[in-house]
Amino acid sequence: MDASQIYIIISISVLVIIILLALYLYKKGNKPTSLTGLALGFIIAGIVFGEDKVIGYSLIGIGVIFAIIDMLKKLKHK
């Protein structure tokens, strides 16, 4: 296996773990907001379009920014 295949396997594994964690939290009553879904969508798009580094890293960066904004909004409401 070369490095790109290992990267893809690690990315898919992390994505599955995140989805399982989200489902677990959803069952406990913590429903994800639309901003959370948008952030996850940008991160997945960044992984999918990761061949072009500028586009891939930009999409992942936008997803992380949305996730941070969502966390800050949730902290303010508590």
N, C-alpha and C positions, 0 to 999 in steps of 0.2 A: 504494500500500500504506500502510495506517495503522500506527501504532506497535505495536498488538497482534499484527498479522501478522508484523512484523519480529521481535518477541520470540519468537513461536512458531517461526519459522524458525531463529533463533539457538539456541534451546533444543534443537530436534531435531538440529541440526548438532553441538552439543556432546555430546549423548547418543550419537550415532553414533560420534563420535571416542572417547568413553569406552569404548563397547562394543568397538570395534576394538582399542583399547589393552589391554583386559582379555583379549580373545582371543589377542593376541600374547603377553602375559605367561603365559597359561594354557598355550600351546604350549611355552614355555620351562621349564615345570615349576612355576611359581608358581600353585598352585591357590587360587582365592578361598575364603575361609571363609564360613560361614553368616552371620556378622555383616556381612561385606562385601555380601552379597546383600540383607540386610535394610536396610542403609544405602542402597543403590542403589534399593531399592523405595520407601523413604520419600521420597527425593529425586524420583523419578519421580512419585509420588503428589502431592507438593507442586507440581510443574509442572502436572500435570493439573488439580488442584483450586486453581489459582492465582487463580481469579476472586475468591474470598473471600480477601483478603490475610491475615487472621489464620490461617486454616486452612492456606493455602499456605505461608506463611513458617514456621509451626510445624512442618509436616511436613518441610520442607527442613532446618530447624534440628535436628530429631531425627535425620535422616539424617546430617547433618554430625557430630553428637555421636557416633553409632555408628561412623562412619568414623574419627574421632579415637581412640576407644577401641580399635578394631581395630588401628590403627597402633601405639598404645602397647603393646598386647599382643604384636605382632610384634617390636617393638624389645626387649622384655624377654626374649624367647626367644632372641635372637641373642647 
